[in-house]
Amino acid sequence: MSVITTLHINFRGQAKEALEFYHSVFGGDLVLVPYGETESGQGPDQADQIVWGQVMAPSGFHVMAYDIQDSLPYAAGDNPFYLSLRSTDAAELEQLGTALAASEGVTVHVPFGPSMFSPYYGKLTDRFGVTWIIDVIVPWG
């Protein structure tokens, strides 16, 4: 499989509403995973908020979103999105993720490794201020 990029939008408590709206417009499959169904370490105030969600339509439309953790600063417009780099090919993602992580001026937020929703996941911000989410695609559910 080739690598794809997907817009990953960040919200503060509005991810479910936004994803449901995009689903009503574009159709396809809707996935909503609340913090309360994961071992995310978030407090009870975020139990019903979305730790990971997506709309994927047969037309090719694909968007991911989540409610940013309460512990992180958030101002709409300051950190509204991540660029998600995804593939079913773990070796290809590992090669690309390693190259991004080794680049000058990078900040690694989550070192590469397994996560609750992917066998290979990492998060970093490159020297241009773009935050990347890198993960192996696996079926959810």
Residue, then its C-alpha position, 0 to 999 in steps of 0.5 A: m500500500s502507498v502512504i496517504t495523508t489525512l487532515h486531522i482536525n483538533f477541537r476542544g469538545q466539538a469533535k463529535e459534533a463536527l464529525e457527525f456534521y461532515h458525515s451528514v454531508f459526505g456520507g461514508d463511515l463514521v467512527l467516534v471513540p470517546y476518551g472514556e472507552t480508552e486508557s488515555g489517562q484523561g480525567p472524567d471531564q473528557a470521558d464523553q469527548i473524542v480521543w479519535g474519530q474519522v469520516m471516510a467516504p467512498s468518494g475519497f473524502h477522509v478527515m480525522a478529528y479529536d478533542i485535544q487533551d485538557s492538559l494541552p493549550y488550545a486556541a482555535g486557529d493556533n493549533p487547529f490541525y495535524l497532518s496525519l501520515r498513514s499506511t498499512d505498511a509499518a516498514e514504510l512508515e517506520q522509514l518515513g517517521t525515522a527520517l522526519a524525527a531525525s530532521e533538524g529542528v524537530t520536536v518529538h511529542v510521542p516517540f514511535g511505538p505501539s499505542m492503544f489504536s495502532p501497532y506503530y504511532g508517533k507524533l512530532t512537530d517539524r521545523f516548519g511548525v507542522t505537527w505530524i501524526i504517523d500511524v499504521i492503519v488498522p481496523w477499529g472496532 
